[in-house]
Amino acid sequence: MTFRTASRALAAATAALALTLVTGCTGDEAAGNDPERVDVVAGFYPLQFLAERIGGNAVAVTNLARPGAEPHDLELNPRQVGQIIDAELIVFLHGFQPAVDEAIEQHGGDHAFDVAEVEPLLDATAGGHDHDHGDDHDHSDEKSDGAKDPHVWLDPTRLATIGDKLAERLGAVDPDHADEYTQRAGALRTELEKLDTEFTEGLKTCQRREIVVSHTAFGYLAQRYQLEQIGITGLSPEDEPSPQRLATVTEEAREHGATTIFFETLVSPKVAETIAREVGAQTAVLDPLEGLSAEGGGEDYLSVMRTNLQTLRTALSCS
């Protein structure tokens, strides 16, 4: 551990000096300022959650995405590029954040951990059902041709598997704490399996199984718990749905007797509110957990997922 500590201290000092000269950052803003801990950079919140829970006090985790910001649209500043360069491990999901992918391709080397290689991603249309409304309806907003759904963390069992592999990778980076990483991953798996059971039992008996959502982020959740997602837009929450798509979703919401149209914390609820008015439904937040809100409030992955469960049970009239 002595050699590693000395190496990290030297790298930290070099990185801090370079970043200060280039960007004007202060030393405490630079990556790698704790030589006793493994420097981990996470692309966005669910990966930060995993790294912190499994790494414990042996890691220092930096989340590239700010709370309250949409992580898809992340643009890296020079300081963040420096953090990627200096990190001992970068946890990311290829295809979710193009700026992060590009920086890793240029600077990531062999210290990147792509969660998409642990759990193969589902097609963008997973968890949905193509109702036969005829060829006159426009489904172009769904953007399903070859697209993959990155929201793998919304299935707790898949997240647990990613956590197990992350523990192995951390153990390879930092063998002195390998057993601790394995133990913490096991404890987290137990918690995630409990959450999975709560969802399975809580959504077992519901009057409806269709969820109308602002964008198709819930394929993993829908597939795991036998729900059907009807997306107002496709995988990108910023896409504006066409008038034809709005008409189709409104028709399906009426057909299934939807009482709730779901929107998200990080995007505008206006389109969801428009459809809700059309069908006489209410709106509610169903959080895809791409990031925490800026307010925070002590929430984490587990608490937000349990809030989602209660919201679904109310909306779908589950007994």
C-alpha positions as protocol buffer text, in pm:
chain_id: "A"
residue {
  index: 1
  type: MET
  ca { x: 0 y: 0 z: 0 }
}
residue {
  index: 2
  type: THR
  ca { x: 292 y: 235 z: 54 }
}
residue {
  index: 3
  type: PHE
  ca { x: 396 y: 244 z: -311 }
}
residue {
  index: 4
  type: ARG
  ca { x: 39 y: 294 z: -425 }
}
residue {
  index: 5
  type: THR
  ca { x: -17 y: 575 z: -177 }
}
residue {
  index: 6
  type: ALA
  ca { x: 300 y: 752 z: -284 }
}
residue {
  index: 7
  type: SER
  ca { x: 209 y: 714 z: -651 }
}
residue {
  index: 8
  type: ARG
  ca { x: -138 y: 852 z: -593 }
}
residue {
  index: 9
  type: ALA
  ca { x: 0 y: 1145 z: -395 }
}
residue {
  index: 10
  type: LEU
  ca { x: 238 y: 1233 z: -678 }
}
residue {
  index: 11
  type: ALA
  ca { x: -35 y: 1199 z: -941 }
}
residue {
  index: 12
  type: ALA
  ca { x: -272 y: 1407 z: -732 }
}
residue {
  index: 13
  type: ALA
  ca { x: -19 y: 1685 z: -691 }
}
residue {
  index: 14
  type: THR
  ca { x: 64 y: 1684 z: -1064 }
}
residue {
  index: 15
  type: ALA
  ca { x: -303 y: 1681 z: -1167 }
}
residue {
  index: 16
  type: ALA
  ca { x: -394 y: 1958 z: -925 }
}
residue {
  index: 17
  type: LEU
  ca { x: -110 y: 2180 z: -1047 }
}
residue {
  index: 18
  type: ALA
  ca { x: -193 y: 2118 z: -1414 }
}
residue {
  index: 19
  type: LEU
  ca { x: -562 y: 2182 z: -1370 }
}
residue {
  index: 20
  type: THR
  ca { x: -499 y: 2496 z: -1169 }
}
residue {
  index: 21
  type: LEU
  ca { x: -276 y: 2634 z: -1443 }
}
residue {
  index: 22
  type: VAL
  ca { x: -516 y: 2544 z: -1723 }
}
residue {
  index: 23
  type: THR
  ca { x: -857 y: 2615 z: -1573 }
}
residue {
  index: 24
  type: GLY
  ca { x: -793 y: 2826 z: -1265 }
}
residue {
  index: 25
  type: CYS
  ca { x: -940 y: 2561 z: -1037 }
}
residue {
  index: 26
  type: THR
  ca { x: -842 y: 2550 z: -674 }
}
residue {
  index: 27
  type: GLY
  ca { x: -672 y: 2244 z: -538 }
}
residue {
  index: 28
  type: ASP
  ca { x: -976 y: 2108 z: -355 }
}
residue {
  index: 29
  type: GLU
  ca { x: -1175 y: 2107 z: -682 }
}
residue {
  index: 30
  type: ALA
  ca { x: -929 y: 1883 z: -863 }
}
residue {
  index: 31
  type: ALA
  ca { x: -969 y: 1509 z: -890 }
}
residue {
  index: 32
  type: GLY
  ca { x: -741 y: 1278 z: -698 }
}
residue {
  index: 33
  type: ASN
  ca { x: -688 y: 1483 z: -383 }
}
residue {
  index: 34
  type: ASP
  ca { x: -708 y: 1189 z: -141 }
}
residue {
  index: 35
  type: PRO
  ca { x: -422 y: 943 z: -194 }
}
residue {
  index: 36
  type: GLU
  ca { x: -564 y: 703 z: 65 }
}
residue {
  index: 37
  type: ARG
  ca { x: -880 y: 636 z: -134 }
}
residue {
  index: 38
  type: VAL
  ca { x: -955 y: 506 z: -483 }
}
residue {
  index: 39
  type: ASP
  ca { x: -1064 y: 790 z: -710 }
}
residue {
  index: 40
  type: VAL
  ca { x: -1383 y: 684 z: -889 }
}
residue {
  index: 41
  type: VAL
  ca { x: -1566 y: 898 z: -1145 }
}
residue {
  index: 42
  type: ALA
  ca { x: -1933 y: 813 z: -1211 }
}
residue {
  index: 43
  type: GLY
  ca { x: -2117 y: 933 z: -1519 }
}
residue {
  index: 44
  type: PHE
  ca { x: -2448 y: 995 z: -1341 }
}
residue {
  index: 45
  type: TYR
  ca { x: -2639 y: 928 z: -1019 }
}
residue {
  index: 46
  type: PRO
  ca { x: -2729 y: 554 z: -1017 }
}
residue {
  index: 47
  type: LEU
  ca { x: -2365 y: 473 z: -1089 }
}
residue {
  index: 48
  type: GLN
  ca { x: -2255 y: 709 z: -812 }
}
residue {
  index: 49
  type: PHE
  ca { x: -2496 y: 528 z: -578 }
}
residue {
  index: 50
  type: LEU
  ca { x: -2344 y: 192 z: -667 }
}
residue {
  index: 51
  type: ALA
  ca { x: -1986 y: 310 z: -633 }
}
residue {
  index: 52
  type: GLU
  ca { x: -2047 y: 477 z: -296 }
}
residue {
  index: 53
  type: ARG
  ca { x: -2238 y: 184 z: -148 }
}
residue {
  index: 54
  type: ILE
  ca { x: -1987 y: -76 z: -264 }
}
residue {
  index: 55
  type: GLY
  ca { x: -1674 y: 135 z: -218 }
}
residue {
  index: 56
  type: GLY
  ca { x: -1758 y: 273 z: 124 }
}
residue {
  index: 57
  type: ASN
  ca { x: -1482 y: 475 z: 287 }
}
residue {
  index: 58
  type: ALA
  ca { x: -1220 y: 321 z: 60 }
}
residue {
  index: 59
  type: VAL
  ca { x: -1332 y: 526 z: -242 }
}
residue {
  index: 60
  type: ALA
  ca { x: -1383 y: 892 z: -328 }
}
residue {
  index: 61
  type: VAL
  ca { x: -1663 y: 921 z: -586 }
}
residue {
  index: 62
  type: THR
  ca { x: -1716 y: 1215 z: -821 }
}
residue {
  index: 63
  type: ASN
  ca { x: -2046 y: 1241 z: -1012 }
}
residue {
  index: 64
  type: LEU
  ca { x: -2002 y: 1421 z: -1345 }
}
residue {
  index: 65
  type: ALA
  ca { x: -2371 y: 1515 z: -1363 }
}
residue {
  index: 66
  type: ARG
  ca { x: -2501 y: 1791 z: -1136 }
}
residue {
  index: 67
  type: PRO
  ca { x: -2813 y: 1726 z: -923 }
}
residue {
  index: 68
  type: GLY
  ca { x: -3119 y: 1863 z: -1099 }
}
residue {
  index: 69
  type: ALA
  ca { x: -2956 y: 1854 z: -1444 }
}
residue {
  index: 70
  type: GLU
  ca { x: -3049 y: 1617 z: -1725 }
}
residue {
  index: 71
  type: PRO
  ca { x: -2746 y: 1382 z: -1754 }
}
residue {
  index: 72
  type: HIS
  ca { x: -2805 y: 1301 z: -2123 }
}
residue {
  index: 73
  type: ASP
  ca { x: -2702 y: 1656 z: -2214 }
}
residue {
  index: 74
  type: LEU
  ca { x: -2385 y: 1669 z: -2006 }
}
residue {
  index: 75
  type: GLU
  ca { x: -2104 y: 1876 z: -2155 }
}
residue {
  index: 76
  type: LEU
  ca { x: -1770 y: 1828 z: -1984 }
}
residue {
  index: 77
  type: ASN
  ca { x: -1561 y: 2123 z: -1870 }
}
residue {
  index: 78
  type: PRO
  ca { x: -1179 y: 2103 z: -1856 }
}
residue {
  index: 79
  type: ARG
  ca { x: -1183 y: 2019 z: -1484 }
}
residue {
  index: 80
  type: GLN
  ca { x: -1412 y: 1721 z: -1546 }
}
residue {
  index: 81
  type: VAL
  ca { x: -1194 y: 1597 z: -1831 }
}
residue {
  index: 82
  type: GLY
  ca { x: -904 y: 1618 z: -1585 }
}
residue {
  index: 83
  type: GLN
  ca { x: -1102 y: 1410 z: -1336 }
}
residue {
  index: 84
  type: ILE
  ca { x: -1157 y: 1143 z: -1601 }
}
residue {
  index: 85
  type: ILE
  ca { x: -788 y: 1142 z: -1691 }
}
residue {
  index: 86
  type: ASP
  ca { x: -680 y: 1107 z: -1326 }
}
residue {
  index: 87
  type: ALA
  ca { x: -947 y: 862 z: -1209 }
}
residue {
  index: 88
  type: GLU
  ca { x: -846 y: 513 z: -1110 }
}
residue {
  index: 89
  type: LEU
  ca { x: -1185 y: 390 z: -1224 }
}
residue {
  index: 90
  type: ILE
  ca { x: -1454 y: 547 z: -1443 }
}
residue {
  index: 91
  type: VAL
  ca { x: -1801 y: 396 z: -1412 }
}
residue {
  index: 92
  type: PHE
  ca { x: -2017 y: 484 z: -1712 }
}
residue {
  index: 93
  type: LEU
  ca { x: -2283 y: 353 z: -1949 }
}
residue {
  index: 94
  type: HIS
  ca { x: -2178 y: 365 z: -2312 }
}
residue {
  index: 95
  type: GLY
  ca { x: -2429 y: 546 z: -2533 }
}
residue {
  index: 96
  type: PHE
  ca { x: -2603 y: 736 z: -2253 }
}
residue {
  index: 97
  type: GLN
  ca { x: -2376 y: 1039 z: -2229 }
}
residue {
  index: 98
  type: PRO
  ca { x: -2196 y: 1108 z: -2560 }
}
residue {
  index: 99
  type: ALA
  ca { x: -1957 y: 1360 z: -2404 }
}
residue {
  index: 100
  type: VAL
  ca { x: -1844 y: 1104 z: -2146 }
}
residue {
  index: 101
  type: ASP
  ca { x: -1804 y: 836 z: -2414 }
}
residue {
  index: 102
  type: GLU
  ca { x: -1582 y: 1069 z: -2616 }
}
residue {
  index: 103
  type: ALA
  ca { x: -1366 y: 1165 z: -2319 }
}
residue {
  index: 104
  type: ILE
  ca { x: -1320 y: 801 z: -2222 }
}
residue {
  index: 105
  type: GLU
  ca { x: -1231 y: 707 z: -2579 }
}
residue {
  index: 106
  type: GLN
  ca { x: -961 y: 974 z: -2576 }
}
residue {
  index: 107
  type: HIS
  ca { x: -839 y: 949 z: -2217 }
}
residue {
  index: 108
  type: GLY
  ca { x: -1005 y: 654 z: -2042 }
}
residue {
  index: 109
  type: GLY
  ca { x: -750 y: 390 z: -2132 }
}
residue {
  index: 110
  type: ASP
  ca { x: -804 y: 69 z: -1941 }
}
residue {
  index: 111
  type: HIS
  ca { x: -959 y: 228 z: -1632 }
}
residue {
  index: 112
  type: ALA
  ca { x: -1318 y: 246 z: -1760 }
}
residue {
  index: 113
  type: PHE
  ca { x: -1600 y: 19 z: -1643 }
}
residue {
  index: 114
  type: ASP
  ca { x: -1894 y: 8 z: -1886 }
}
residue {
  index: 115
  type: VAL
  ca { x: -2205 y: -124 z: -1711 }
}
residue {
  index: 116
  type: ALA
  ca { x: -2364 y: -200 z: -2051 }
}
residue {
  index: 117
  type: GLU
  ca { x: -2108 y: -479 z: -2089 }
}
residue {
  index: 118
  type: VAL
  ca { x: -2231 y: -638 z: -1765 }
}
residue {
  index: 119
  type: GLU
  ca { x: -2604 y: -629 z: -1844 }
}
residue {
  index: 120
  type: PRO
  ca { x: -2690 y: -626 z: -2217 }
}
residue {
  index: 121
  type: LEU
  ca { x: -2930 y: -341 z: -2289 }
}
residue {
  index: 122
  type: LEU
  ca { x: -3290 y: -400 z: -2396 }
}
residue {
  index: 123
  type: ASP
  ca { x: -3433 y: -265 z: -2718 }
}
residue {
  index: 124
  type: ALA
  ca { x: -3595 y: 75 z: -2689 }
}
residue {
  index: 125
  type: THR
  ca { x: -3941 y: -77 z: -2737 }
}
residue {
  index: 126
  type: ALA
  ca { x: -3908 y: -319 z: -2443 }
}
residue {
  index: 127
  type: GLY
  ca { x: -4186 y: -303 z: -2190 }
}
residue {
  index: 128
  type: GLY
  ca { x: -4431 y: -166 z: -2443 }
}
residue {
  index: 129
  type: HIS
  ca { x: -4680 y: -310 z: -2682 }
}
residue {
  index: 130
  type: ASP
  ca { x: -4755 y: -198 z: -3036 }
}
residue {
  index: 131
  type: HIS
  ca { x: -5133 y: -181 z: -3047 }
}
residue {
  index: 132
  type: ASP
  ca { x: -5268 y: -233 z: -3397 }
}
residue {
  index: 133
  type: HIS
  ca { x: -5416 y: 106 z: -3472 }
}
residue {
  index: 134
  type: GLY
  ca { x: -5347 y: 76 z: -3845 }
}
residue {
  index: 135
  type: ASP
  ca { x: -5082 y: 231 z: -4065 }
}
residue {
  index: 136
  type: ASP
  ca { x: -5224 y: 583 z: -4043 }
}
residue {
  index: 137
  type: HIS
  ca { x: -5064 y: 644 z: -3702 }
}
residue {
  index: 138
  type: ASP
  ca { x: -4718 y: 796 z: -3676 }
}
residue {
  index: 139
  type: HIS
  ca { x: -4482 y: 600 z: -3451 }
}
residue {
  index: 140
  type: SER
  ca { x: -4170 y: 788 z: -3559 }
}
residue {
  index: 141
  type: ASP
  ca { x: -4140 y: 959 z: -3221 }
}
residue {
  index: 142
  type: GLU
  ca { x: -4064 y: 623 z: -3059 }
}
residue {
  index: 143
  type: LYS
  ca { x: -3725 y: 601 z: -3237 }
}
residue {
  index: 144
  type: SER
  ca { x: -3699 y: 227 z: -3183 }
}
residue {
  index: 145
  type: ASP
  ca { x: -3495 y: 121 z: -3488 }
}
residue {
  index: 146
  type: GLY
  ca { x: -3181 y: -27 z: -3339 }
}
residue {
  index: 147
  type: ALA
  ca { x: -3201 y: 198 z: -3034 }
}
residue {
  index: 148
  type: LYS
  ca { x: -3124 y: 57 z: -2691 }
}
residue {
  index: 149
  type: ASP
  ca { x: -3283 y: 157 z: -2361 }
}
residue {
  index: 150
  type: PRO
  ca { x: -3005 y: 263 z: -2121 }
}
residue {
  index: 151
  type: HIS
  ca { x: -3222 y: 273 z: -1805 }
}
residue {
  index: 152
  type: VAL
  ca { x: -3099 y: -65 z: -1680 }
}
residue {
  index: 153
  type: TRP
  ca { x: -3091 y: 50 z: -1316 }
}
residue {
  index: 154
  type: LEU
  ca { x: -3473 y: 55 z: -1298 }
}
residue {
  index: 155
  type: ASP
  ca { x: -3463 y: -323 z: -1258 }
}
residue {
  index: 156
  type: PRO
  ca { x: -3313 y: -374 z: -911 }
}
residue {
  index: 157
  type: THR
  ca { x: -3200 y: -728 z: -993 }
}
residue {
  index: 158
  type: ARG
  ca { x: -2995 y: -606 z: -1289 }
}
residue {
  index: 159
  type: LEU
  ca { x: -2846 y: -330 z: -1076 }
}
residue {
  index: 160
  type: ALA
  ca { x: -2742 y: -591 z: -819 }
}
residue {
  index: 161
  type: THR
  ca { x: -2558 y: -787 z: -1087 }
}
residue {
  index: 162
  type: ILE
  ca { x: -2379 y: -471 z: -1201 }
}
residue {
  index: 163
  type: GLY
  ca { x: -2287 y: -409 z: -838 }
}
residue {
  index: 164
  type: ASP
  ca { x: -2130 y: -754 z: -806 }
}
residue {
  index: 165
  type: LYS
  ca { x: -1913 y: -691 z: -1112 }
}
residue {
  index: 166
  type: LEU
  ca { x: -1821 y: -343 z: -992 }
}
residue {
  index: 167
  type: ALA
  ca { x: -1699 y: -496 z: -665 }
}
residue {
  index: 168
  type: GLU
  ca { x: -1475 y: -731 z: -863 }
}
residue {
  index: 169
  type: ARG
  ca { x: -1335 y: -441 z: -1064 }
}
residue {
  index: 170
  type: LEU
  ca { x: -1272 y: -231 z: -753 }
}
residue {
  index: 171
  type: GLY
  ca { x: -1099 y: -529 z: -597 }
}
residue {
  index: 172
  type: ALA
  ca { x: -867 y: -551 z: -897 }
}
residue {
  index: 173
  type: VAL
  ca { x: -783 y: -180 z: -865 }
}
residue {
  index: 174
  type: ASP
  ca { x: -742 y: -197 z: -487 }
}
residue {
  index: 175
  type: PRO
  ca { x: -667 y: -556 z: -375 }
}
residue {
  index: 176
  type: ASP
  ca { x: -616 y: -449 z: -11 }
}
residue {
  index: 177
  type: HIS
  ca { x: -992 y: -385 z: 18 }
}
residue {
  index: 178
  type: ALA
  ca { x: -1122 y: -652 z: -221 }
}
residue {
  index: 179
  type: ASP
  ca { x: -1299 y: -852 z: 50 }
}
residue {
  index: 180
  type: GLU
  ca { x: -1471 y: -540 z: 179 }
}
residue {
  index: 181
  type: TYR
  ca { x: -1598 y: -453 z: -168 }
}
residue {
  index: 182
  type: THR
  ca { x: -1737 y: -805 z: -208 }
}
residue {
  index: 183
  type: GLN
  ca { x: -1909 y: -791 z: 131 }
}
residue {
  index: 184
  type: ARG
  ca { x: -2067 y: -452 z: 63 }
}
residue {
  index: 185
  type: ALA
  ca { x: -2186 y: -565 z: -280 }
}
residue {
  index: 186
  type: GLY
  ca { x: -2346 y: -866 z: -114 }
}
residue {
  index: 187
  type: ALA
  ca { x: -2520 y: -646 z: 142 }
}
residue {
  index: 188
  type: LEU
  ca { x: -2644 y: -416 z: -134 }
}
residue {
  index: 189
  type: ARG
  ca { x: -2770 y: -715 z: -333 }
}
residue {
  index: 190
  type: THR
  ca { x: -2976 y: -818 z: -31 }
}
residue {
  index: 191
  type: GLU
  ca { x: -3132 y: -471 z: -16 }
}
residue {
  index: 192
  type: LEU
  ca { x: -3202 y: -467 z: -390 }
}
residue {
  index: 193
  type: GLU
  ca { x: -3359 y: -812 z: -380 }
}
residue {
  index: 194
  type: LYS
  ca { x: -3584 y: -694 z: -96 }
}
residue {
  index: 195
  type: LEU
  ca { x: -3684 y: -395 z: -311 }
}
residue {
  index: 196
  type: ASP
  ca { x: -3753 y: -631 z: -602 }
}
residue {
  index: 197
  type: THR
  ca { x: -3981 y: -839 z: -380 }
}
residue {
  index: 198
  type: GLU
  ca { x: -4167 y: -527 z: -269 }
}
residue {
  index: 199
  type: PHE
  ca { x: -4231 y: -431 z: -633 }
}
residue {
  index: 200
  type: THR
  ca { x: -4335 y: -784 z: -730 }
}
residue {
  index: 201
  type: GLU
  ca { x: -4582 y: -812 z: -441 }
}
residue {
  index: 202
  type: GLY
  ca { x: -4699 y: -451 z: -459 }
}
residue {
  index: 203
  type: LEU
  ca { x: -4783 y: -467 z: -829 }
}
residue {
  index: 204
  type: LYS
  ca { x: -4917 y: -821 z: -837 }
}
residue {
  index: 205
  type: THR
  ca { x: -5286 y: -731 z: -823 }
}
residue {
  index: 206
  type: CYS
  ca { x: -5371 y: -408 z: -1003 }
}
residue {
  index: 207
  type: GLN
  ca { x: -5679 y: -300 z: -1197 }
}
residue {
  index: 208
  type: ARG
  ca { x: -5459 y: -169 z: -1480 }
}
residue {
  index: 209
  type: ARG
  ca { x: -5112 y: -253 z: -1601 }
}
residue {
  index: 210
  type: GLU
  ca { x: -5054 y: 26 z: -1855 }
}
residue {
  index: 211
  type: ILE
  ca { x: -4847 y: 330 z: -1760 }
}
residue {
  index: 212
  type: VAL
  ca { x: -4853 y: 643 z: -1978 }
}
residue {
  index: 213
  type: VAL
  ca { x: -4513 y: 807 z: -1936 }
}
residue {
  index: 214
  type: SER
  ca { x: -4348 y: 1121 z: -2072 }
}
residue {
  index: 215
  type: HIS
  ca { x: -4068 y: 920 z: -2237 }
}
residue {
  index: 216
  type: THR
  ca { x: -3993 y: 552 z: -2274 }
}
residue {
  index: 217
  type: ALA
  ca { x: -3750 y: 522 z: -1984 }
}
residue {
  index: 218
  type: PHE
  ca { x: -3933 y: 243 z: -1802 }
}
residue {
  index: 219
  type: GLY
  ca { x: -3880 y: -62 z: -2022 }
}
residue {
  index: 220
  type: TYR
  ca { x: -3679 y: -253 z: -1761 }
}
residue {
  index: 221
  type: LEU
  ca { x: -3928 y: -179 z: -1484 }
}
residue {
  index: 222
  type: ALA
  ca { x: -4222 y: -267 z: -1712 }
}
residue {
  index: 223
  type: GLN
  ca { x: -4064 y: -593 z: -1827 }
}
residue {
  index: 224
  type: ARG
  ca { x: -3966 y: -700 z: -1476 }
}
residue {
  index: 225
  type: TYR
  ca { x: -4307 y: -637 z: -1321 }
}
residue {
  index: 226
  type: GLN
  ca { x: -4535 y: -719 z: -1615 }
}
residue {
  index: 227
  type: LEU
  ca { x: -4642 y: -363 z: -1689 }
}
residue {
  index: 228
  type: GLU
  ca { x: -4686 y: -194 z: -2026 }
}
residue {
  index: 229
  type: GLN
  ca { x: -4538 y: 148 z: -2090 }
}
residue {
  index: 230
  type: ILE
  ca { x: -4696 y: 387 z: -2338 }
}
residue {
  index: 231
  type: GLY
  ca { x: -4444 y: 661 z: -2410 }
}
residue {
  index: 232
  type: ILE
  ca { x: -4545 y: 1010 z: -2519 }
}
residue {
  index: 233
  type: THR
  ca { x: -4195 y: 1043 z: -2666 }
}
residue {
  index: 234
  type: GLY
  ca { x: -3912 y: 799 z: -2727 }
}
residue {
  index: 235
  type: LEU
  ca { x: -3588 y: 759 z: -2537 }
}
residue {
  index: 236
  type: SER
  ca { x: -3491 y: 1127 z: -2541 }
}
residue {
  index: 237
  type: PRO
  ca { x: -3700 y: 1331 z: -2295 }
}
residue {
  index: 238
  type: GLU
  ca { x: -3631 y: 1649 z: -2491 }
}
residue {
  index: 239
  type: ASP
  ca { x: -3802 y: 1528 z: -2809 }
}
residue {
  index: 240
  type: GLU
  ca { x: -4127 y: 1703 z: -2893 }
}
residue {
  index: 241
  type: PRO
  ca { x: -4403 y: 1454 z: -2982 }
}
residue {
  index: 242
  type: SER
  ca { x: -4581 y: 1507 z: -3313 }
}
residue {
  index: 243
  type: PRO
  ca { x: -4954 y: 1590 z: -3312 }
}
residue {
  index: 244
  type: GLN
  ca { x: -5018 y: 1239 z: -3444 }
}
residue {
  index: 245
  type: ARG
  ca { x: -4824 y: 1083 z: -3157 }
}
residue {
  index: 246
  type: LEU
  ca { x: -5015 y: 1293 z: -2904 }
}
residue {
  index: 247
  type: ALA
  ca { x: -5343 y: 1178 z: -3059 }
}
residue {
  index: 248
  type: THR
  ca { x: -5231 y: 814 z: -3046 }
}
residue {
  index: 249
  type: VAL
  ca { x: -5125 y: 831 z: -2682 }
}
residue {
  index: 250
  type: THR
  ca { x: -5445 y: 1012 z: -2587 }
}
residue {
  index: 251
  type: GLU
  ca { x: -5647 y: 738 z: -2760 }
}
residue {
  index: 252
  type: GLU
  ca { x: -5456 y: 464 z: -2578 }
}
residue {
  index: 253
  type: ALA
  ca { x: -5490 y: 641 z: -2243 }
}
residue {
  index: 254
  type: ARG
  ca { x: -5867 y: 652 z: -2291 }
}
residue {
  index: 255
  type: GLU
  ca { x: -5876 y: 292 z: -2413 }
}
residue {
  index: 256
  type: HIS
  ca { x: -5702 y: 168 z: -2098 }
}
residue {
  index: 257
  type: GLY
  ca { x: -5889 y: 395 z: -1859 }
}
residue {
  index: 258
  type: ALA
  ca { x: -5569 y: 564 z: -1742 }
}
residue {
  index: 259
  type: THR
  ca { x: -5628 y: 778 z: -1434 }
}
residue {
  index: 260
  type: THR
  ca { x: -5272 y: 912 z: -1419 }
}
residue {
  index: 261
  type: ILE
  ca { x: -5030 y: 1048 z: -1677 }
}
residue {
  index: 262
  type: PHE
  ca { x: -4672 y: 1035 z: -1552 }
}
residue {
  index: 263
  type: PHE
  ca { x: -4406 y: 1302 z: -1591 }
}
residue {
  index: 264
  type: GLU
  ca { x: -4052 y: 1334 z: -1458 }
}
residue {
  index: 265
  type: THR
  ca { x: -3865 y: 1557 z: -1217 }
}
residue {
  index: 266
  type: LEU
  ca { x: -3598 y: 1675 z: -1464 }
}
residue {
  index: 267
  type: VAL
  ca { x: -3820 y: 1762 z: -1764 }
}
residue {
  index: 268
  type: SER
  ca { x: -4123 y: 1984 z: -1824 }
}
residue {
  index: 269
  type: PRO
  ca { x: -4463 y: 1833 z: -1735 }
}
residue {
  index: 270
  type: LYS
  ca { x: -4653 y: 2037 z: -1996 }
}
residue {
  index: 271
  type: VAL
  ca { x: -4716 y: 1760 z: -2249 }
}
residue {
  index: 272
  type: ALA
  ca { x: -4824 y: 1516 z: -1978 }
}
residue {
  index: 273
  type: GLU
  ca { x: -5060 y: 1781 z: -1841 }
}
residue {
  index: 274
  type: THR
  ca { x: -5209 y: 1836 z: -2186 }
}
residue {
  index: 275
  type: ILE
  ca { x: -5293 y: 1467 z: -2229 }
}
residue {
  index: 276
  type: ALA
  ca { x: -5422 y: 1445 z: -1873 }
}
residue {
  index: 277
  type: ARG
  ca { x: -5667 y: 1728 z: -1943 }
}
residue {
  index: 278
  type: GLU
  ca { x: -5783 y: 1557 z: -2261 }
}
residue {
  index: 279
  type: VAL
  ca { x: -5866 y: 1228 z: -2088 }
}
residue {
  index: 280
  type: GLY
  ca { x: -5971 y: 1364 z: -1750 }
}
residue {
  index: 281
  type: ALA
  ca { x: -5674 y: 1217 z: -1567 }
}
residue {
  index: 282
  type: GLN
  ca { x: -5434 y: 1356 z: -1309 }
}
residue {
  index: 283
  type: THR
  ca { x: -5055 y: 1379 z: -1333 }
}
residue {
  index: 284
  type: ALA
  ca { x: -4790 y: 1236 z: -1103 }
}
residue {
  index: 285
  type: VAL
  ca { x: -4412 y: 1202 z: -1096 }
}
residue {
  index: 286
  type: LEU
  ca { x: -4261 y: 867 z: -1195 }
}
residue {
  index: 287
  type: ASP
  ca { x: -3889 y: 916 z: -1152 }
}
residue {
  index: 288
  type: PRO
  ca { x: -3652 y: 742 z: -1398 }
}
residue {
  index: 289
  type: LEU
  ca { x: -3374 y: 813 z: -1148 }
}
residue {
  index: 290
  type: GLU
  ca { x: -3129 y: 950 z: -1401 }
}
residue {
  index: 291
  type: GLY
  ca { x: -3035 y: 1199 z: -1131 }
}
residue {
  index: 292
  type: LEU
  ca { x: -3156 y: 1333 z: -799 }
}
residue {
  index: 293
  type: SER
  ca { x: -3338 y: 1663 z: -779 }
}
residue {
  index: 294
  type: ALA
  ca { x: -3137 y: 1972 z: -691 }
}
residue {
  index: 295
  type: GLU
  ca { x: -3313 y: 1988 z: -354 }
}
residue {
  index: 296
  type: GLY
  ca { x: -3192 y: 1641 z: -261 }
}
residue {
  index: 297
  type: GLY
  ca { x: -3376 y: 1603 z: 67 }
}
residue {
  index: 298
  type: GLY
  ca { x: -3177 y: 1301 z: 179 }
}
residue {
  index: 299
  type: GLU
  ca { x: -3320 y: 1078 z: -94 }
}
residue {
  index: 300
  type: ASP
  ca { x: -3128 y: 794 z: -254 }
}
residue {
  index: 301
  type: TYR
  ca { x: -3193 y: 523 z: -512 }
}
residue {
  index: 302
  type: LEU
  ca { x: -3382 y: 301 z: -269 }
}
residue {
  index: 303
  type: SER
  ca { x: -3610 y: 572 z: -131 }
}
residue {
  index: 304
  type: VAL
  ca { x: -3695 y: 712 z: -477 }
}
residue {
  index: 305
  type: MET
  ca { x: -3774 y: 364 z: -607 }
}
residue {
  index: 306
  type: ARG
  ca { x: -4006 y: 303 z: -312 }
}
residue {
  index: 307
  type: THR
  ca { x: -4178 y: 635 z: -382 }
}
residue {
  index: 308
  type: ASN
  ca { x: -4220 y: 520 z: -743 }
}
residue {
  index: 309
  type: LEU
  ca { x: -4379 y: 197 z: -619 }
}
residue {
  index: 310
  type: GLN
  ca { x: -4636 y: 381 z: -407 }
}
residue {
  index: 311
  type: THR
  ca { x: -4711 y: 615 z: -698 }
}
residue {
  index: 312
  type: LEU
  ca { x: -4768 y: 318 z: -930 }
}
residue {
  index: 313
  type: ARG
  ca { x: -4987 y: 137 z: -677 }
}
residue {
  index: 314
  type: THR
  ca { x: -5211 y: 443 z: -646 }
}
residue {
  index: 315
  type: ALA
  ca { x: -5226 y: 510 z: -1019 }
}
residue {
  index: 316
  type: LEU
  ca { x: -5297 y: 149 z: -1116 }
}
residue {
  index: 317
  type: SER
  ca { x: -5543 y: 85 z: -831 }
}
residue {
  index: 318
  type: CYS
  ca { x: -5343 y: -204 z: -686 }
}
residue {
  index: 319
  type: SER
  ca { x: -5491 y: -392 z: -393 }
}
